[in-house]
């Protein structure tokens, strides 16, 4: 679940990563602590078409202010587009999204005043919307015109095409696993079996965490599927709070499942809805890269603090799920990236291997989720995990721009 406030008791755990973010500096956009993007729609093209000739530049400036976030220039020509985002002085605006209908195609989050970042997409002709929640004028139109220029088939393009198919298959597998694992969890809640619910909870969580940016990309008006499945207390108004963490609180804090049967039924309905939504979705290579960075941003913002699973303390289950999801998105791009930028491909692969090895040190087969409880980690261990995430996020953040025009 994105854009979450960090509670005071997590401050000591946030500090190591905050220092890393500061070392990254503003303006680079390479730090997972300062930005993220989730994979989304099939080709990046919008319904309907736009006429006229747009700017030939593939660079668009987006400046976040208290008033809004109008893109410059607009329109632009279809093809690879890099959005450069800067928060000038907007304390209440820290996020920007590019939308096509109900899908979020790309985004940057957690940009404090003075910070900047970027994301790249391959966009077809059509009408899009730039959305910056919290601004006085929080939406602005964005147009893409003309037909894509033909670049001809290359080994890299063929490998990227196969990679997006592989990732789509991975997402479907994980959502199938989510639906399957949520069923016995919900059944345990509905029959009031507290012990079984405790055991099944972590088993269902990991599937969601692996593909979280995909769920985040489905929005329609005030409807947000990610929030319906994964919101924590305080993320949404109390009357709208539903999903995994309502049940987590009942199981691990309240130790009572009274009144939770309808919540469990709604969760099953929502993960089934997610399965339906992802069935026909295709992805472009840049969305895989942006989504991988988005998953690591989830780790750095919500997992490393220990606040994601504040009642069950199975945060390392979520942590490992986010890392695995990011690694799978990268693996789908890796064969092509090895021909486009072999040094980056090798660096990212090595740093993923390093974080995998570090997580392996915290495995515990006696726990339902297969990892030690997060509360058992020392500050030094938390710091090591934060540093490992930063180490892979930095080179990974360069991949989208490398694959977008290949």
C-alpha positions as CSV (number, residue, x, y, z in Angstrom):
1,X,0.0,0.0,0.0
2,X,1.6,3.2,-1.1
3,X,1.9,6.7,0.4
4,X,1.8,5.9,4.1
5,X,2.7,8.0,7.1
6,X,5.5,6.7,9.2
7,X,4.5,6.5,12.9
8,X,6.7,7.8,15.6
9,X,7.7,4.5,17.0
10,X,9.3,3.6,13.7
11,X,11.5,6.6,13.6
12,X,14.6,4.8,14.8
13,X,14.2,2.2,12.0
14,X,13.7,4.9,9.3
15,X,16.8,6.7,10.1
16,X,19.3,4.4,8.4
17,X,17.4,4.6,5.1
18,X,16.8,8.4,5.4
19,X,20.6,8.8,5.6
20,X,21.0,6.7,2.5
21,X,18.4,8.9,0.7
22,X,20.2,12.0,1.7
23,X,23.4,10.6,0.3
24,X,21.7,10.1,-3.0
25,X,21.0,13.8,-3.3
26,X,18.1,15.5,-4.9
27,X,17.6,15.6,-8.6
28,X,19.1,12.2,-9.5
29,X,15.8,10.2,-9.3
30,X,18.0,7.1,-8.7
31,X,17.0,6.5,-5.1
32,X,14.2,4.1,-4.3
33,X,13.6,6.1,-1.2
34,X,12.5,9.1,-3.3
35,X,10.4,7.7,-6.1
36,X,8.6,4.6,-7.5
37,X,6.4,3.5,-10.4
38,X,4.2,0.5,-10.9
39,X,3.6,-1.6,-14.0
40,X,0.3,-1.0,-15.7
41,X,-1.5,-1.0,-19.0
42,X,-0.8,-2.9,-22.2
43,X,1.0,-0.5,-24.5
44,X,0.8,2.9,-22.8
45,X,-1.6,4.0,-25.5
46,X,-4.9,5.7,-24.6
47,X,-8.3,5.2,-26.0
48,X,-9.1,7.7,-28.7
49,X,-6.6,9.6,-30.8
50,X,-5.1,13.0,-31.0
51,X,-4.4,15.0,-34.1
52,X,-1.8,17.5,-34.9
53,X,2.0,17.5,-34.6
54,X,3.5,17.4,-31.1
55,X,6.9,18.4,-29.9
56,X,9.6,16.0,-31.2
57,X,11.3,16.1,-27.8
58,X,11.0,12.9,-25.7
59,X,11.5,14.9,-22.5
60,X,8.6,16.3,-20.5
61,X,9.0,18.6,-17.5
62,X,6.5,18.2,-14.5
63,X,6.9,20.7,-11.7
64,X,4.9,20.0,-8.6
65,X,3.5,23.2,-7.0
66,X,0.7,23.8,-4.6
67,X,-1.3,25.0,-7.6
68,X,-0.8,22.0,-9.9
69,X,1.4,20.0,-12.2
70,X,0.9,21.0,-15.8
71,X,3.2,19.1,-18.2
72,X,5.6,21.0,-20.5
73,X,5.5,20.5,-23.4
74,X,2.2,19.0,-24.5
75,X,1.5,17.5,-26.9
76,X,4.6,15.4,-27.7
77,X,5.2,12.9,-30.4
78,X,4.4,9.2,-29.8
79,X,7.3,6.9,-28.8
80,X,9.8,7.0,-25.9
81,X,9.0,9.7,-23.4
82,X,10.9,10.6,-20.2
83,X,9.0,12.6,-17.5
84,X,11.3,14.7,-15.3
85,X,9.5,15.5,-12.1
86,X,10.6,18.2,-9.6
87,X,8.9,19.3,-6.4
88,X,9.5,23.0,-6.4
89,X,8.0,24.0,-3.0
90,X,4.8,21.9,-2.6
91,X,4.7,20.6,1.0
92,X,1.3,19.0,0.5
93,X,2.0,17.5,-2.9
94,X,4.6,14.7,-3.2
95,X,3.2,12.3,-5.8
96,X,2.5,12.5,-9.6
97,X,0.8,9.9,-11.8
98,X,0.3,9.6,-15.6
99,X,-3.1,7.9,-16.2
100,X,-4.8,6.4,-19.2
101,X,-8.5,5.9,-18.3
102,X,-8.5,4.0,-15.0
103,X,-4.9,2.8,-15.3
104,X,-1.8,4.3,-13.8
105,X,0.9,4.0,-16.4
106,X,3.7,5.6,-14.5
107,X,4.3,7.5,-11.3
108,X,6.7,9.1,-8.9
109,X,6.0,9.2,-5.2
110,X,7.5,10.6,-2.0
111,X,9.1,13.7,-3.6
112,X,9.7,16.2,-0.9
113,X,10.2,19.9,-1.8
114,X,13.5,20.3,-3.5
115,X,13.7,16.7,-4.7
116,X,13.2,15.3,-8.2
117,X,13.0,12.1,-10.1
118,X,12.0,10.7,-13.5
119,X,10.2,7.8,-15.2
120,X,10.1,6.6,-18.8
121,X,7.4,5.1,-20.9
122,X,6.7,4.2,-24.6
123,X,3.5,6.1,-25.3
124,X,1.1,5.8,-28.2
125,X,-1.1,8.6,-29.6
126,X,-4.0,9.6,-27.4
127,X,-5.3,11.6,-24.5
128,X,-3.7,11.1,-21.0
129,X,-4.1,12.8,-17.6
130,X,-1.4,13.9,-15.2
131,X,-2.6,13.6,-11.6
132,X,-0.9,15.2,-8.6
133,X,-3.0,14.5,-5.5
134,X,-3.2,17.4,-3.0
135,X,-2.7,20.3,-5.5
136,X,-5.4,22.9,-6.0
137,X,-5.7,21.8,-9.6
138,X,-4.8,18.2,-9.3
139,X,-5.3,17.0,-12.9
140,X,-3.9,18.3,-16.2
141,X,-4.4,17.0,-19.7
142,X,-1.5,15.5,-21.6
143,X,-1.5,14.7,-25.3
144,X,0.6,12.4,-27.5
145,X,0.3,12.6,-31.2
146,X,1.4,10.8,-34.4
147,X,2.4,7.3,-35.2
148,X,5.5,5.7,-33.7
149,X,8.5,5.7,-35.8
150,X,9.6,2.2,-37.0
151,X,12.9,1.2,-35.5
152,X,13.0,-2.3,-37.1
153,X,13.3,-5.6,-35.3
154,X,16.4,-6.2,-33.3
155,X,17.6,-8.9,-30.9
156,X,16.9,-6.6,-28.0
157,X,13.3,-5.8,-29.1
158,X,12.6,-9.5,-29.5
159,X,14.0,-10.3,-26.1
160,X,12.1,-7.5,-24.5
161,X,8.8,-8.6,-26.1
162,X,9.4,-12.1,-24.7
163,X,10.3,-10.7,-21.4
164,X,7.0,-8.8,-21.1
165,X,5.1,-12.0,-21.9
166,X,7.1,-13.9,-19.3
167,X,6.3,-11.2,-16.7
168,X,2.6,-11.3,-17.6
169,X,2.6,-15.0,-17.0
170,X,4.4,-14.5,-13.6
171,X,1.8,-12.0,-12.5
172,X,-1.0,-14.3,-13.4
173,X,0.7,-17.2,-11.5
174,X,1.1,-15.0,-8.4
175,X,-2.5,-13.8,-8.5
176,X,-3.7,-17.4,-8.9
177,X,-1.6,-18.2,-5.8
178,X,-3.1,-15.2,-3.9
179,X,-6.7,-16.4,-4.6
180,X,-5.9,-19.9,-3.7
181,X,-4.1,-19.0,-0.4
182,X,-6.7,-16.4,0.6
183,X,-9.5,-19.0,0.5
184,X,-8.3,-21.1,3.5
185,X,-7.4,-17.9,5.4
186,X,-10.8,-16.4,4.9
187,X,-12.4,-19.8,5.8
188,X,-10.5,-20.0,9.1
189,X,-11.7,-16.4,9.9
190,X,-15.3,-17.2,9.0
191,X,-15.4,-20.3,11.3
192,X,-13.7,-18.4,14.1
193,X,-10.5,-20.6,14.1
194,X,-7.9,-18.1,15.5
195,X,-5.0,-20.6,15.4
196,X,-5.6,-21.5,11.7
197,X,-6.1,-17.9,10.8
198,X,-2.7,-17.0,12.3
199,X,-1.0,-19.7,10.3
200,X,-2.7,-18.9,7.0
201,X,-2.2,-15.1,7.2
202,X,1.4,-15.0,6.2
203,X,0.9,-17.6,3.5
204,X,-1.5,-15.4,1.7
205,X,0.4,-12.1,2.2
206,X,3.5,-13.1,0.2
207,X,1.6,-13.5,-3.1
208,X,0.2,-10.0,-2.9
209,X,3.5,-8.4,-2.0
210,X,5.1,-9.8,-5.1
211,X,2.8,-8.0,-7.5
212,X,1.7,-5.1,-5.4
213,X,2.3,-2.3,-8.1
214,X,0.0,-4.2,-10.5
215,X,-2.9,-3.9,-8.0
216,X,-1.9,-0.2,-7.3
217,X,-2.4,0.5,-11.0
218,X,-6.1,-0.2,-11.0
219,X,-8.0,2.9,-9.9
220,X,-11.4,4.2,-10.9
221,X,-12.6,7.4,-9.3
222,X,-12.5,6.9,-5.6
223,X,-12.2,3.1,-6.0
224,X,-8.7,1.8,-5.2
225,X,-8.2,-1.9,-5.3
226,X,-4.9,-1.8,-3.5
227,X,-6.5,0.2,-0.6
228,X,-9.4,-2.3,-0.5
229,X,-7.0,-5.2,-0.1
230,X,-4.0,-3.7,1.7
231,X,-4.7,-0.5,3.5
232,X,-3.5,-0.1,7.1
233,X,-5.2,1.7,9.9
234,X,-5.0,5.4,9.2
235,X,-4.4,5.0,5.4
236,X,-8.1,5.5,4.7
237,X,-11.1,6.7,6.7
238,X,-12.1,4.2,9.4
239,X,-15.4,3.5,7.7
240,X,-13.6,2.5,4.5
241,X,-10.9,0.3,6.1
242,X,-11.1,-3.3,4.9
243,X,-8.7,-6.0,3.7
244,X,-5.8,-7.9,5.1
245,X,-4.8,-5.5,7.9
246,X,-8.2,-5.3,9.5
247,X,-8.0,-9.1,9.9
248,X,-4.4,-8.9,11.0
249,X,-5.4,-6.6,13.9
250,X,-8.3,-8.9,14.9
251,X,-6.1,-12.0,14.8
252,X,-2.9,-10.8,16.4
253,X,-3.9,-7.8,18.6
254,X,-7.5,-8.2,19.5
255,X,-7.3,-12.0,19.4
256,X,-11.0,-12.2,18.5
257,X,-12.6,-12.9,15.1
258,X,-16.0,-11.7,16.2
259,X,-17.6,-9.7,13.3
260,X,-14.8,-10.5,10.9
261,X,-16.6,-12.9,8.6
262,X,-17.9,-10.2,6.3
263,X,-14.4,-8.6,6.1
264,X,-13.0,-12.0,5.1
265,X,-15.7,-12.5,2.4
266,X,-15.0,-9.0,1.0
267,X,-11.2,-9.8,0.8
268,X,-11.9,-12.9,-1.2
269,X,-14.1,-10.9,-3.5
270,X,-11.4,-8.3,-4.0
271,X,-8.6,-10.7,-4.7
272,X,-10.8,-12.5,-7.2
273,X,-11.6,-9.2,-8.8
274,X,-7.8,-8.6,-9.1
275,X,-7.5,-12.0,-10.9
276,X,-10.1,-10.9,-13.4
277,X,-8.4,-7.5,-14.0
278,X,-4.9,-8.9,-14.7
279,X,-6.1,-11.6,-17.0
280,X,-5.8,-9.5,-20.2
281,X,-3.2,-7.0,-19.2
282,X,0.0,-6.7,-21.3
283,X,3.1,-4.7,-20.3
284,X,5.7,-2.6,-21.9
285,X,9.4,-3.1,-20.9
286,X,9.7,0.3,-19.1
287,X,6.7,-0.6,-16.9
288,X,8.5,-3.7,-15.7
289,X,11.6,-1.6,-14.8
290,X,9.5,1.1,-13.2
291,X,7.5,-1.6,-11.3
292,X,10.6,-3.2,-10.0
293,X,11.8,0.1,-8.6
294,X,8.3,0.6,-7.2
295,X,8.5,-2.6,-5.3
296,X,11.8,-1.7,-3.7
297,X,10.3,1.7,-2.9
298,X,7.6,-0.2,-1.0
299,X,10.4,-1.9,1.0
300,X,12.2,1.2,1.8
301,X,9.1,3.2,2.8
302,X,6.9,0.7,4.5
303,X,8.7,-2.6,5.2
304,X,12.0,-1.5,6.7
305,X,10.1,0.6,9.3
306,X,8.3,-2.5,10.7
307,X,5.0,-0.7,10.3
308,X,3.5,-2.7,7.5
309,X,2.7,-5.7,9.7
310,X,2.4,-3.8,13.0
311,X,0.3,-6.5,14.7
312,X,1.7,-9.8,13.3
313,X,5.4,-8.6,12.8
314,X,5.8,-10.8,9.7
315,X,7.3,-7.8,7.8
316,X,10.1,-9.9,6.4
317,X,7.5,-12.0,4.6
318,X,6.3,-8.8,2.9
319,X,9.9,-7.6,2.4
320,X,11.0,-10.8,0.7
321,X,7.8,-10.8,-1.5
322,X,8.6,-7.2,-2.7
323,X,12.2,-8.1,-3.4
324,X,11.2,-11.3,-5.2
325,X,8.7,-9.4,-7.3
326,X,11.2,-6.8,-8.3
327,X,13.8,-9.5,-9.1
328,X,11.4,-11.3,-11.3
329,X,10.5,-8.1,-13.2
330,X,14.2,-7.5,-13.7
331,X,14.8,-11.1,-14.7
332,X,12.3,-10.7,-17.5
333,X,14.3,-7.8,-18.8
334,X,17.7,-9.2,-18.1
335,X,18.4,-11.1,-21.4
336,X,17.7,-7.9,-23.4
337,X,19.5,-5.6,-20.9
338,X,22.5,-7.8,-21.2
339,X,22.7,-6.8,-24.9
340,X,21.8,-3.1,-24.3
341,X,23.9,-2.4,-21.2
342,X,25.8,-5.5,-20.0
343,X,27.5,-3.7,-17.1
344,X,24.2,-2.5,-15.6
345,X,22.7,-6.0,-16.1
346,X,25.6,-7.6,-14.2
347,X,25.5,-5.0,-11.4
348,X,21.8,-5.3,-10.8
349,X,21.9,-9.2,-10.8
350,X,24.8,-9.2,-8.4
351,X,23.1,-6.8,-6.0
352,X,19.9,-8.8,-6.1
353,X,22.0,-11.9,-5.2
354,X,23.4,-10.0,-2.3
355,X,20.1,-9.0,-0.8
356,X,18.7,-12.6,-1.3
357,X,21.7,-13.9,0.7
358,X,21.0,-11.4,3.4
359,X,17.4,-12.3,3.7
360,X,18.3,-16.0,3.8
361,X,20.1,-15.2,7.1
362,X,16.7,-14.4,8.7
363,X,14.8,-17.5,7.6
364,X,13.1,-19.5,10.3
365,X,11.1,-22.6,9.3
366,X,9.3,-22.6,12.6
367,X,7.5,-19.4,11.7
368,X,4.3,-19.5,9.5
369,X,5.9,-17.1,7.0
370,X,9.3,-18.7,7.0
371,X,11.1,-15.7,8.5
372,X,11.9,-14.5,12.0
373,X,9.6,-11.9,13.4
374,X,10.7,-8.3,12.5
375,X,10.8,-7.3,16.2
376,X,13.7,-9.8,16.7
377,X,16.0,-7.8,14.4
378,X,18.7,-5.6,15.8
379,X,19.2,-2.0,14.6
380,X,22.3,-3.2,12.8
381,X,20.4,-5.9,10.9
382,X,17.7,-3.4,9.9
383,X,20.4,-1.0,8.7
384,X,22.1,-3.8,6.6
385,X,18.8,-4.6,5.0
386,X,18.1,-0.9,4.2
387,X,21.6,-0.6,2.7
388,X,21.1,-3.7,0.5
389,X,17.8,-2.3,-0.9
390,X,19.4,1.0,-1.7
391,X,22.4,-0.7,-3.4
392,X,20.1,-2.6,-5.9
393,X,17.6,0.3,-6.3
394,X,20.2,2.8,-7.5
395,X,21.3,0.9,-10.7
396,X,17.9,-0.6,-11.2
397,X,16.4,2.9,-11.5
398,X,18.4,3.5,-14.7
399,X,17.0,0.4,-16.5
400,X,13.7,2.0,-17.7
401,X,15.4,4.7,-19.7
402,X,17.7,2.1,-21.3
403,X,14.9,-0.3,-22.5
404,X,12.3,2.3,-23.4
405,X,13.7,3.0,-26.9
406,X,15.3,-0.3,-27.6
